[in-house]
Amino acid sequence: MRVKLKIDGEEVPLNPFVTKIFGNLLQAMVASLHGINEAWREAVLEVERD
């Protein structure tokens, strides 16, 4: 699994533990959504603060 985190356009290096945490968390969130194909390949989550 490949996970990237960018803050204000700058990529933040992630160690293997953090990569696994983010990846597993996003997989669990997507799995709980109805109508999402279980064979999805890519998920993009963007968050913008006011």
PDB file of N, CA, C, O and CB in Angstrom:
ATOM      1  N   MET A   1       0.849  -1.172   0.000  1.00  0.00           N
ATOM      2  CA  MET A   1       0.000   0.000   0.000  1.00  0.00           C
ATOM      3  C   MET A   1       0.895   1.236   0.000  1.00  0.00           C
ATOM      4  O   MET A   1       1.881   1.309   0.734  1.00  0.00           O
ATOM      5  CB  MET A   1      -0.966  -0.003   1.223  1.00  0.00           C
ATOM      6  N   ARG A   2       0.535   2.195  -0.828  1.00  0.00           N
ATOM      7  CA  ARG A   2       1.288   3.443  -0.912  1.00  0.00           C
ATOM      8  C   ARG A   2       0.398   4.549  -0.374  1.00  0.00           C
ATOM      9  O   ARG A   2      -0.735   4.711  -0.828  1.00  0.00           O
ATOM     10  CB  ARG A   2       1.751   3.745  -2.383  1.00  0.00           C
ATOM     11  N   VAL A   3       0.893   5.306   0.579  1.00  0.00           N
ATOM     12  CA  VAL A   3       0.140   6.394   1.201  1.00  0.00           C
ATOM     13  C   VAL A   3       0.989   7.654   1.135  1.00  0.00           C
ATOM     14  O   VAL A   3       2.172   7.626   1.472  1.00  0.00           O
ATOM     15  CB  VAL A   3      -0.247   6.053   2.681  1.00  0.00           C
ATOM     16  N   LYS A   4       0.388   8.763   0.701  1.00  0.00           N
ATOM     17  CA  LYS A   4       1.089  10.043   0.669  1.00  0.00           C
ATOM     18  C   LYS A   4       0.266  11.057   1.455  1.00  0.00           C
ATOM     19  O   LYS A   4      -0.964  11.057   1.399  1.00  0.00           O
ATOM     20  CB  LYS A   4       1.326  10.527  -0.802  1.00  0.00           C
ATOM     21  N   LEU A   5       0.954  11.908   2.177  1.00  0.00           N
ATOM     22  CA  LEU A   5       0.324  13.004   2.903  1.00  0.00           C
ATOM     23  C   LEU A   5       0.977  14.296   2.438  1.00  0.00           C
ATOM     24  O   LEU A   5       2.198  14.440   2.488  1.00  0.00           O
ATOM     25  CB  LEU A   5       0.456  12.822   4.458  1.00  0.00           C
ATOM     26  N   LYS A   6       0.141  15.245   1.981  1.00  0.00           N
ATOM     27  CA  LYS A   6       0.644  16.552   1.576  1.00  0.00           C
ATOM     28  C   LYS A   6      -0.055  17.615   2.408  1.00  0.00           C
ATOM     29  O   LYS A   6      -1.277  17.596   2.558  1.00  0.00           O
ATOM     30  CB  LYS A   6       0.423  16.797   0.052  1.00  0.00           C
ATOM     31  N   ILE A   7       0.717  18.530   2.939  1.00  0.00           N
ATOM     32  CA  ILE A   7       0.194  19.660   3.697  1.00  0.00           C
ATOM     33  C   ILE A   7       0.583  20.926   2.938  1.00  0.00           C
ATOM     34  O   ILE A   7       1.766  21.199   2.733  1.00  0.00           O
ATOM     35  CB  ILE A   7       0.746  19.676   5.181  1.00  0.00           C
ATOM     36  N   ASP A   8      -0.422  21.694   2.525  1.00  0.00           N
ATOM     37  CA  ASP A   8      -0.201  22.900   1.721  1.00  0.00           C
ATOM     38  C   ASP A   8       0.704  22.627   0.524  1.00  0.00           C
ATOM     39  O   ASP A   8       1.582  23.426   0.199  1.00  0.00           O
ATOM     40  CB  ASP A   8       0.404  24.003   2.584  1.00  0.00           C
ATOM     41  N   GLY A   9       0.477  21.483  -0.130  1.00  0.00           N
ATOM     42  CA  GLY A   9       1.217  21.127  -1.333  1.00  0.00           C
ATOM     43  C   GLY A   9       2.569  20.495  -1.100  1.00  0.00           C
ATOM     44  O   GLY A   9       3.220  20.068  -2.053  1.00  0.00           O
ATOM     45  N   GLU A  10       3.011  20.425   0.147  1.00  0.00           N
ATOM     46  CA  GLU A  10       4.323  19.859   0.467  1.00  0.00           C
ATOM     47  C   GLU A  10       4.152  18.459   1.042  1.00  0.00           C
ATOM     48  O   GLU A  10       3.429  18.265   2.020  1.00  0.00           O
ATOM     49  CB  GLU A  10       5.090  20.765   1.463  1.00  0.00           C
ATOM     50  N   GLU A  11       4.820  17.485   0.432  1.00  0.00           N
ATOM     51  CA  GLU A  11       4.700  16.105   0.894  1.00  0.00           C
ATOM     52  C   GLU A  11       5.398  15.923   2.242  1.00  0.00           C
ATOM     53  O   GLU A  11       6.520  16.384   2.452  1.00  0.00           O
ATOM     54  CB  GLU A  11       5.288  15.137  -0.146  1.00  0.00           C
ATOM     55  N   VAL A  12       4.703  15.240   3.139  1.00  0.00           N
ATOM     56  CA  VAL A  12       5.232  14.954   4.476  1.00  0.00           C
ATOM     57  C   VAL A  12       5.732  13.510   4.482  1.00  0.00           C
ATOM     58  O   VAL A  12       4.961  12.598   4.182  1.00  0.00           O
ATOM     59  CB  VAL A  12       4.136  15.184   5.594  1.00  0.00           C
ATOM     60  N   PRO A  13       6.998  13.282   4.815  1.00  0.00           N
ATOM     61  CA  PRO A  13       7.498  11.909   4.856  1.00  0.00           C
ATOM     62  C   PRO A  13       6.820  11.116   5.973  1.00  0.00           C
ATOM     63  O   PRO A  13       6.657  11.604   7.091  1.00  0.00           O
ATOM     64  CB  PRO A  13       9.023  11.899   5.048  1.00  0.00           C
ATOM     65  N   LEU A  14       6.434   9.892   5.649  1.00  0.00           N
ATOM     66  CA  LEU A  14       5.761   9.021   6.616  1.00  0.00           C
ATOM     67  C   LEU A  14       6.586   7.760   6.824  1.00  0.00           C
ATOM     68  O   LEU A  14       7.068   7.159   5.864  1.00  0.00           O
ATOM     69  CB  LEU A  14       4.327   8.662   6.141  1.00  0.00           C
ATOM     70  N   ASN A  15       6.744   7.365   8.080  1.00  0.00           N
ATOM     71  CA  ASN A  15       7.441   6.112   8.338  1.00  0.00           C
ATOM     72  C   ASN A  15       6.467   4.946   8.111  1.00  0.00           C
ATOM     73  O   ASN A  15       5.263   5.177   7.997  1.00  0.00           O
ATOM     74  CB  ASN A  15       8.023   6.085   9.791  1.00  0.00           C
ATOM     75  N   PRO A  16       6.958   3.703   8.044  1.00  0.00           N
ATOM     76  CA  PRO A  16       6.092   2.562   7.750  1.00  0.00           C
ATOM     77  C   PRO A  16       4.928   2.404   8.736  1.00  0.00           C
ATOM     78  O   PRO A  16       3.835   2.011   8.327  1.00  0.00           O
ATOM     79  CB  PRO A  16       6.912   1.302   7.745  1.00  0.00           C
ATOM     80  N   PHE A  17       5.136   2.699  10.013  1.00  0.00           N
ATOM     81  CA  PHE A  17       4.060   2.583  11.004  1.00  0.00           C
ATOM     82  C   PHE A  17       2.926   3.558  10.702  1.00  0.00           C
ATOM     83  O   PHE A  17       1.759   3.164  10.704  1.00  0.00           O
ATOM     84  CB  PHE A  17       4.604   2.834  12.418  1.00  0.00           C
ATOM     85  N   VAL A  18       3.249   4.819  10.446  1.00  0.00           N
ATOM     86  CA  VAL A  18       2.240   5.836  10.156  1.00  0.00           C
ATOM     87  C   VAL A  18       1.546   5.529   8.831  1.00  0.00           C
ATOM     88  O   VAL A  18       0.336   5.716   8.707  1.00  0.00           O
ATOM     89  CB  VAL A  18       2.878   7.242  10.118  1.00  0.00           C
ATOM     90  N   THR A  19       2.306   5.060   7.839  1.00  0.00           N
ATOM     91  CA  THR A  19       1.720   4.664   6.555  1.00  0.00           C
ATOM     92  C   THR A  19       0.664   3.587   6.768  1.00  0.00           C
ATOM     93  O   THR A  19      -0.425   3.654   6.197  1.00  0.00           O
ATOM     94  CB  THR A  19       2.813   4.158   5.585  1.00  0.00           C
ATOM     95  N   LYS A  20       0.987   2.600   7.589  1.00  0.00           N
ATOM     96  CA  LYS A  20       0.042   1.508   7.854  1.00  0.00           C
ATOM     97  C   LYS A  20      -1.198   2.015   8.590  1.00  0.00           C
ATOM     98  O   LYS A  20      -2.314   1.603   8.276  1.00  0.00           O
ATOM     99  CB  LYS A  20       0.723   0.399   8.675  1.00  0.00           C
ATOM    100  N   ILE A  21      -1.011   2.907   9.569  1.00  0.00           N
ATOM    101  CA  ILE A  21      -2.142   3.477  10.311  1.00  0.00           C
ATOM    102  C   ILE A  21      -3.079   4.226   9.372  1.00  0.00           C
ATOM    103  O   ILE A  21      -4.284   3.976   9.377  1.00  0.00           O
ATOM    104  CB  ILE A  21      -1.641   4.421  11.423  1.00  0.00           C
ATOM    105  N   PHE A  22      -2.539   5.148   8.560  1.00  0.00           N
ATOM    106  CA  PHE A  22      -3.367   5.918   7.626  1.00  0.00           C
ATOM    107  C   PHE A  22      -4.056   4.993   6.629  1.00  0.00           C
ATOM    108  O   PHE A  22      -5.252   5.139   6.378  1.00  0.00           O
ATOM    109  CB  PHE A  22      -2.514   6.960   6.879  1.00  0.00           C
ATOM    110  N   GLY A  23      -3.324   4.052   6.066  1.00  0.00           N
ATOM    111  CA  GLY A  23      -3.893   3.139   5.071  1.00  0.00           C
ATOM    112  C   GLY A  23      -5.025   2.308   5.630  1.00  0.00           C
ATOM    113  O   GLY A  23      -6.079   2.183   5.006  1.00  0.00           O
ATOM    114  N   ASN A  24      -4.812   1.736   6.809  1.00  0.00           N
ATOM    115  CA  ASN A  24      -5.848   0.900   7.423  1.00  0.00           C
ATOM    116  C   ASN A  24      -7.067   1.722   7.821  1.00  0.00           C
ATOM    117  O   ASN A  24      -8.198   1.256   7.682  1.00  0.00           O
ATOM    118  CB  ASN A  24      -5.290   0.177   8.646  1.00  0.00           C
ATOM    119  N   LEU A  25      -6.853   2.929   8.310  1.00  0.00           N
ATOM    120  CA  LEU A  25      -7.960   3.801   8.699  1.00  0.00           C
ATOM    121  C   LEU A  25      -8.818   4.148   7.484  1.00  0.00           C
ATOM    122  O   LEU A  25     -10.045   4.071   7.550  1.00  0.00           O
ATOM    123  CB  LEU A  25      -7.429   5.086   9.366  1.00  0.00           C
ATOM    124  N   LEU A  26      -8.188   4.527   6.384  1.00  0.00           N
ATOM    125  CA  LEU A  26      -8.940   4.884   5.186  1.00  0.00           C
ATOM    126  C   LEU A  26      -9.658   3.668   4.609  1.00  0.00           C
ATOM    127  O   LEU A  26     -10.796   3.788   4.155  1.00  0.00           O
ATOM    128  CB  LEU A  26      -8.010   5.495   4.136  1.00  0.00           C
ATOM    129  N   GLN A  27      -9.018   2.507   4.617  1.00  0.00           N
ATOM    130  CA  GLN A  27      -9.673   1.286   4.142  1.00  0.00           C
ATOM    131  C   GLN A  27     -10.920   0.988   4.955  1.00  0.00           C
ATOM    132  O   GLN A  27     -11.950   0.618   4.394  1.00  0.00           O
ATOM    133  CB  GLN A  27      -8.710   0.098   4.205  1.00  0.00           C
ATOM    134  N   ALA A  28     -10.841   1.144   6.263  1.00  0.00           N
ATOM    135  CA  ALA A  28     -11.999   0.889   7.121  1.00  0.00           C
ATOM    136  C   ALA A  28     -13.122   1.885   6.848  1.00  0.00           C
ATOM    137  O   ALA A  28     -14.291   1.502   6.823  1.00  0.00           O
ATOM    138  CB  ALA A  28     -11.593   0.951   8.595  1.00  0.00           C
ATOM    139  N   MET A  29     -12.785   3.147   6.645  1.00  0.00           N
ATOM    140  CA  MET A  29     -13.809   4.150   6.358  1.00  0.00           C
ATOM    141  C   MET A  29     -14.497   3.852   5.026  1.00  0.00           C
ATOM    142  O   MET A  29     -15.723   3.919   4.936  1.00  0.00           O
ATOM    143  CB  MET A  29     -13.190   5.561   6.334  1.00  0.00           C
ATOM    144  N   VAL A  30     -13.723   3.525   3.997  1.00  0.00           N
ATOM    145  CA  VAL A  30     -14.296   3.242   2.681  1.00  0.00           C
ATOM    146  C   VAL A  30     -15.156   1.985   2.738  1.00  0.00           C
ATOM    147  O   VAL A  30     -16.216   1.934   2.114  1.00  0.00           O
ATOM    148  CB  VAL A  30     -13.183   3.081   1.625  1.00  0.00           C
ATOM    149  N   ALA A  31     -14.716   0.983   3.470  1.00  0.00           N
ATOM    150  CA  ALA A  31     -15.468  -0.271   3.561  1.00  0.00           C
ATOM    151  C   ALA A  31     -16.842  -0.074   4.211  1.00  0.00           C
ATOM    152  O   ALA A  31     -17.768  -0.841   3.947  1.00  0.00           O
ATOM    153  CB  ALA A  31     -14.668  -1.302   4.352  1.00  0.00           C
ATOM    154  N   SER A  32     -16.973   0.934   5.043  1.00  0.00           N
ATOM    155  CA  SER A  32     -18.251   1.150   5.725  1.00  0.00           C
ATOM    156  C   SER A  32     -19.249   1.932   4.866  1.00  0.00           C
ATOM    157  O   SER A  32     -20.411   2.070   5.248  1.00  0.00           O
ATOM    158  CB  SER A  32     -18.019   1.887   7.033  1.00  0.00           C
ATOM    159  N   LEU A  33     -18.812   2.444   3.711  1.00  0.00           N
ATOM    160  CA  LEU A  33     -19.693   3.193   2.826  1.00  0.00           C
ATOM    161  C   LEU A  33     -20.479   2.244   1.933  1.00  0.00           C
ATOM    162  O   LEU A  33     -19.928   1.276   1.409  1.00  0.00           O
ATOM    163  CB  LEU A  33     -18.891   4.184   1.976  1.00  0.00           C
ATOM    164  N   HIS A  34     -21.764   2.522   1.760  1.00  0.00           N
ATOM    165  CA  HIS A  34     -22.607   1.700   0.887  1.00  0.00           C
ATOM    166  C   HIS A  34     -22.382   2.092  -0.566  1.00  0.00           C
ATOM    167  O   HIS A  34     -22.198   3.268  -0.878  1.00  0.00           O
ATOM    168  CB  HIS A  34     -24.103   1.851   1.262  1.00  0.00           C
ATOM    169  N   GLY A  35     -22.398   1.099  -1.457  1.00  0.00           N
ATOM    170  CA  GLY A  35     -22.300   1.359  -2.880  1.00  0.00           C
ATOM    171  C   GLY A  35     -20.889   1.514  -3.414  1.00  0.00           C
ATOM    172  O   GLY A  35     -20.713   1.818  -4.594  1.00  0.00           O
ATOM    173  N   ILE A  36     -19.885   1.314  -2.586  1.00  0.00           N
ATOM    174  CA  ILE A  36     -18.490   1.421  -3.037  1.00  0.00           C
ATOM    175  C   ILE A  36     -18.010   0.026  -3.444  1.00  0.00           C
ATOM    176  O   ILE A  36     -18.166  -0.938  -2.694  1.00  0.00           O
ATOM    177  CB  ILE A  36     -17.565   2.032  -1.908  1.00  0.00           C
ATOM    178  N   ASN A  37     -17.430  -0.067  -4.628  1.00  0.00           N
ATOM    179  CA  ASN A  37     -16.910  -1.340  -5.113  1.00  0.00           C
ATOM    180  C   ASN A  37     -15.783  -1.809  -4.190  1.00  0.00           C
ATOM    181  O   ASN A  37     -14.861  -1.046  -3.900  1.00  0.00           O
ATOM    182  CB  ASN A  37     -16.407  -1.212  -6.583  1.00  0.00           C
ATOM    183  N   GLU A  38     -15.854  -3.041  -3.736  1.00  0.00           N
ATOM    184  CA  GLU A  38     -14.840  -3.577  -2.818  1.00  0.00           C
ATOM    185  C   GLU A  38     -13.462  -3.668  -3.466  1.00  0.00           C
ATOM    186  O   GLU A  38     -12.456  -3.769  -2.764  1.00  0.00           O
ATOM    187  CB  GLU A  38     -15.260  -4.951  -2.323  1.00  0.00           C
ATOM    188  N   ALA A  39     -13.404  -3.633  -4.787  1.00  0.00           N
ATOM    189  CA  ALA A  39     -12.137  -3.759  -5.499  1.00  0.00           C
ATOM    190  C   ALA A  39     -11.550  -2.384  -5.857  1.00  0.00           C
ATOM    191  O   ALA A  39     -10.798  -2.270  -6.825  1.00  0.00           O
ATOM    192  CB  ALA A  39     -12.331  -4.595  -6.767  1.00  0.00           C
ATOM    193  N   TRP A  40     -11.888  -1.347  -5.089  1.00  0.00           N
ATOM    194  CA  TRP A  40     -11.380  -0.009  -5.394  1.00  0.00           C
ATOM    195  C   TRP A  40      -9.852  -0.024  -5.354  1.00  0.00           C
ATOM    196  O   TRP A  40      -9.237  -0.806  -4.628  1.00  0.00           O
ATOM    197  CB  TRP A  40     -11.946   1.042  -4.393  1.00  0.00           C
ATOM    198  N   ARG A  41      -9.255   0.871  -6.162  1.00  0.00           N
ATOM    199  CA  ARG A  41      -7.794   0.914  -6.270  1.00  0.00           C
ATOM    200  C   ARG A  41      -7.190   2.173  -5.664  1.00  0.00           C
ATOM    201  O   ARG A  41      -6.065   2.146  -5.166  1.00  0.00           O
ATOM    202  CB  ARG A  41      -7.386   0.813  -7.716  1.00  0.00           C
ATOM    203  N   GLU A  42      -7.934   3.277  -5.704  1.00  0.00           N
ATOM    204  CA  GLU A  42      -7.366   4.535  -5.223  1.00  0.00           C
ATOM    205  C   GLU A  42      -8.448   5.329  -4.492  1.00  0.00           C
ATOM    206  O   GLU A  42      -9.594   5.387  -4.938  1.00  0.00           O
ATOM    207  CB  GLU A  42      -6.770   5.366  -6.400  1.00  0.00           C
ATOM    208  N   ALA A  43      -8.080   5.928  -3.389  1.00  0.00           N
ATOM    209  CA  ALA A  43      -8.976   6.816  -2.646  1.00  0.00           C
ATOM    210  C   ALA A  43      -8.208   8.099  -2.366  1.00  0.00           C
ATOM    211  O   ALA A  43      -7.046   8.060  -1.960  1.00  0.00           O
ATOM    212  CB  ALA A  43      -9.491   6.149  -1.309  1.00  0.00           C
ATOM    213  N   VAL A  44      -8.860   9.231  -2.583  1.00  0.00           N
ATOM    214  CA  VAL A  44      -8.243  10.527  -2.325  1.00  0.00           C
ATOM    215  C   VAL A  44      -9.134  11.268  -1.351  1.00  0.00           C
ATOM    216  O   VAL A  44     -10.331  11.424  -1.591  1.00  0.00           O
ATOM    217  CB  VAL A  44      -8.035  11.347  -3.645  1.00  0.00           C
ATOM    218  N   LEU A  45      -8.563  11.718  -0.265  1.00  0.00           N
ATOM    219  CA  LEU A  45      -9.285  12.476   0.755  1.00  0.00           C
ATOM    220  C   LEU A  45      -8.619  13.834   0.884  1.00  0.00           C
ATOM    221  O   LEU A  45      -7.435  13.923   1.211  1.00  0.00           O
ATOM    222  CB  LEU A  45      -9.305  11.722   2.131  1.00  0.00           C
ATOM    223  N   GLU A  46      -9.376  14.887   0.628  1.00  0.00           N
ATOM    224  CA  GLU A  46      -8.855  16.247   0.764  1.00  0.00           C
ATOM    225  C   GLU A  46      -9.597  16.951   1.880  1.00  0.00           C
ATOM    226  O   GLU A  46     -10.824  16.889   1.957  1.00  0.00           O
ATOM    227  CB  GLU A  46      -8.988  17.037  -0.565  1.00  0.00           C
ATOM    228  N   VAL A  47      -8.854  17.620   2.744  1.00  0.00           N
ATOM    229  CA  VAL A  47      -9.430  18.355   3.845  1.00  0.00           C
ATOM    230  C   VAL A  47      -8.883  19.779   3.798  1.00  0.00           C
ATOM    231  O   VAL A  47      -7.671  19.982   3.717  1.00  0.00           O
ATOM    232  CB  VAL A  47      -9.120  17.667   5.207  1.00  0.00           C
ATOM    233  N   GLU A  48      -9.771  20.750   3.850  1.00  0.00           N
ATOM    234  CA  GLU A  48      -9.360  22.149   3.819  1.00  0.00           C
ATOM    235  C   GLU A  48      -9.935  22.838   5.048  1.00  0.00           C
ATOM    236  O   GLU A  48     -11.137  22.770   5.302  1.00  0.00           O
ATOM    237  CB  GLU A  48      -9.829  22.854   2.503  1.00  0.00           C
ATOM    238  N   ARG A  49      -9.086  23.490   5.795  1.00  0.00           N
ATOM    239  CA  ARG A  49      -9.541  24.220   6.982  1.00  0.00           C
ATOM    240  C   ARG A  49      -9.881  25.638   6.618  1.00  0.00           C
ATOM    241  O   ARG A  49      -9.273  26.225   5.723  1.00  0.00           O
ATOM    242  CB  ARG A  49      -8.480  24.199   8.085  1.00  0.00           C
ATOM    243  N   ASP A  50     -10.861  26.194   7.318  1.00  0.00           N
ATOM    244  CA  ASP A  50     -11.234  27.597   7.113  1.00  0.00           C
ATOM    245  C   ASP A  50     -10.239  28.517   7.777  1.00  0.00           C
ATOM    246  O   ASP A  50     -10.388  29.737   7.712  1.00  0.00           O
ATOM    247  CB  ASP A  50     -12.636  27.871   7.651  1.00  0.00           C
TER     248      ASP A  50
END
